């Protein structure tokens, strides 16, 4: 048997969270092996990255390339389309109210993965392997991981970013509580007649939100948005069978022709809505990040943004441990990471769950409470601004990779 390959950290999972983890850890000076399947397909899915996540990618030097292929989100509008007797007022948020030019930016998922892969392959100390984890065990001094191609890897720490059905989490003996919603999300990219004006618009229906998020223009399509439409499972199956033109007409009707006539670009996606949370984010020689630790519906665009806060906090924990000669996979290193992330993860997961269930409920008092909440946010500027800051930057101290950098002066046009 060939000797095992030794590395500081193995990252299991090569999606956006896994690749981001591997890049950040390698650029912090650790030797990293990242393993997993790369999904380069265009599937109608996009990622809305908020300000703290943009800082993360700026710190890794990735934002200039991503910015050129993304669209800013400067305003967010929420419109009550539930048909409730207690209709909530339209709620509008502007990034300028909290001193930002934009809340963040929206980029196609495959574009983000492509850029992360390119950067990973160019980063010294980072080995990207397109194979899967076959098995893993965790001892007091090291983790041993068997890859599907037969190679064995020994690491001081395994970062589990291998998704909600994580083999690593299972082998580490870490539990997860999962549940299902009676909803499916349809995703697609749309070209439309009218400009989106950098505004993400959510129509809150009784089956869940129908959201249009700005996208960067392309040749022949100056106005584009991504669609995330939560609906009952039966309706999702019906709409999946529609032609592109028929589905575009139903989207246009749902949003009241807000952006004019629509056409669908490329492939669509359909994803069953579920929730999952791991009560503990670490174990012996393993740390959970991203959808290995938490899954919830795509409301308020919290998914990858929350995952990147996991990554940034973990990088900070292992950097601090190394600085004092501490084992990066020890409980002394990982328990503080778990404590630091548990509150943020719990707040987002339970908040999104409560909001989603409030749409699904036809109980009049629930509608009344939701409407009253929207009215308060619309009328009270300080409350609205607090909600905006919490959504894009979160409460408390951000990890170092997400702290505001010193401003960089942009060169004048024509300057060298």
Secondary structure as the mmCIF struct_conf table of DSSP 4:
data_model
#
loop_
_struct_conf.conf_type_id
_struct_conf.id
_struct_conf.beg_label_comp_id
_struct_conf.beg_label_asym_id
_struct_conf.beg_label_seq_id
_struct_conf.end_label_comp_id
_struct_conf.end_label_asym_id
_struct_conf.end_label_seq_id
HELX_LH_PP_P HELX_LH_PP_P1 UNK A 2 UNK A 4
STRN STRN1 UNK A 5 UNK A 12
BEND BEND1 UNK A 15 UNK A 15
HELX_RH_AL_P HELX_RH_AL_P1 UNK A 16 UNK A 27
TURN_TY1_P TURN_TY1_P1 UNK A 28 UNK A 29
STRN STRN2 UNK A 32 UNK A 35
BEND BEND2 UNK A 36 UNK A 36
BEND BEND3 UNK A 44 UNK A 44
STRN STRN3 UNK A 46 UNK A 50
HELX_RH_AL_P HELX_RH_AL_P2 UNK A 51 UNK A 59
TURN_TY1_P TURN_TY1_P2 UNK A 60 UNK A 61
HELX_RH_AL_P HELX_RH_AL_P3 UNK A 63 UNK A 67
TURN_TY1_P TURN_TY1_P3 UNK A 68 UNK A 69
STRN STRN4 UNK A 71 UNK A 73
STRN STRN5 UNK A 75 UNK A 80
BEND BEND4 UNK A 82 UNK A 82
BEND BEND5 UNK A 85 UNK A 86
HELX_LH_PP_P HELX_LH_PP_P2 UNK A 87 UNK A 90
STRN STRN6 UNK A 91 UNK A 94
HELX_RH_3T_P HELX_RH_3T_P1 UNK A 95 UNK A 98
TURN_TY1_P TURN_TY1_P4 UNK A 99 UNK A 99
BEND BEND6 UNK A 101 UNK A 101
BEND BEND7 UNK A 103 UNK A 103
STRN STRN7 UNK A 104 UNK A 108
HELX_RH_AL_P HELX_RH_AL_P4 UNK A 109 UNK A 121
TURN_TY1_P TURN_TY1_P5 UNK A 122 UNK A 122
BEND BEND8 UNK A 123 UNK A 123
TURN_TY1_P TURN_TY1_P6 UNK A 124 UNK A 125
STRN STRN8 UNK A 126 UNK A 129
STRN STRN9 UNK A 133 UNK A 138
BEND BEND9 UNK A 140 UNK A 141
STRN STRN10 UNK A 143 UNK A 147
TURN_TY1_P TURN_TY1_P7 UNK A 148 UNK A 149
BEND BEND10 UNK A 150 UNK A 150
STRN STRN11 UNK A 152 UNK A 160
BEND BEND11 UNK A 162 UNK A 162
TURN_TY1_P TURN_TY1_P8 UNK A 164 UNK A 165
HELX_RH_AL_P HELX_RH_AL_P5 UNK A 167 UNK A 171
TURN_TY1_P TURN_TY1_P9 UNK A 172 UNK A 173
STRN STRN12 UNK A 177 UNK A 192
BEND BEND12 UNK A 193 UNK A 194
TURN_TY1_P TURN_TY1_P10 UNK A 197 UNK A 198
STRN STRN13 UNK A 199 UNK A 205
TURN_TY1_P TURN_TY1_P11 UNK A 206 UNK A 207
STRN STRN14 UNK A 208 UNK A 215
STRN STRN15 UNK A 218 UNK A 218
TURN_TY1_P TURN_TY1_P12 UNK A 219 UNK A 220
STRN STRN16 UNK A 221 UNK A 221
BEND BEND13 UNK A 222 UNK A 223
STRN STRN17 UNK A 224 UNK A 232
HELX_RH_AL_P HELX_RH_AL_P6 UNK A 233 UNK A 240
TURN_TY1_P TURN_TY1_P13 UNK A 241 UNK A 241
BEND BEND14 UNK A 242 UNK A 242
HELX_RH_AL_P HELX_RH_AL_P7 UNK A 244 UNK A 254
TURN_TY1_P TURN_TY1_P14 UNK A 255 UNK A 259
BEND BEND15 UNK A 261 UNK A 261
STRN STRN18 UNK A 262 UNK A 277
BEND BEND16 UNK A 279 UNK A 279
BEND BEND17 UNK A 281 UNK A 281
STRN STRN19 UNK A 282 UNK A 283
TURN_TY1_P TURN_TY1_P15 UNK A 284 UNK A 285
STRN STRN20 UNK A 286 UNK A 288
HELX_RH_3T_P HELX_RH_3T_P2 UNK A 290 UNK A 292
TURN_TY1_P TURN_TY1_P16 UNK A 293 UNK A 293
STRN STRN21 UNK A 294 UNK A 295
BEND BEND18 UNK A 298 UNK A 299
TURN_TY1_P TURN_TY1_P17 UNK A 300 UNK A 301
HELX_RH_AL_P HELX_RH_AL_P8 UNK A 303 UNK A 323
TURN_TY1_P TURN_TY1_P18 UNK A 324 UNK A 325
TURN_TY1_P TURN_TY1_P19 UNK A 328 UNK A 329
BEND BEND19 UNK A 330 UNK A 330
HELX_RH_AL_P HELX_RH_AL_P9 UNK A 331 UNK A 360
HELX_RH_AL_P HELX_RH_AL_P10 UNK A 364 UNK A 379
HELX_RH_AL_P HELX_RH_AL_P11 UNK A 381 UNK A 392
TURN_TY1_P TURN_TY1_P20 UNK A 393 UNK A 393
BEND BEND20 UNK A 395 UNK A 396
HELX_LH_PP_P HELX_LH_PP_P3 UNK A 397 UNK A 399
HELX_RH_3T_P HELX_RH_3T_P3 UNK A 400 UNK A 402
BEND BEND21 UNK A 403 UNK A 403
HELX_LH_PP_P HELX_LH_PP_P4 UNK A 404 UNK A 407
HELX_LH_PP_P HELX_LH_PP_P5 UNK A 409 UNK A 412
TURN_TY1_P TURN_TY1_P21 UNK A 413 UNK A 414
#
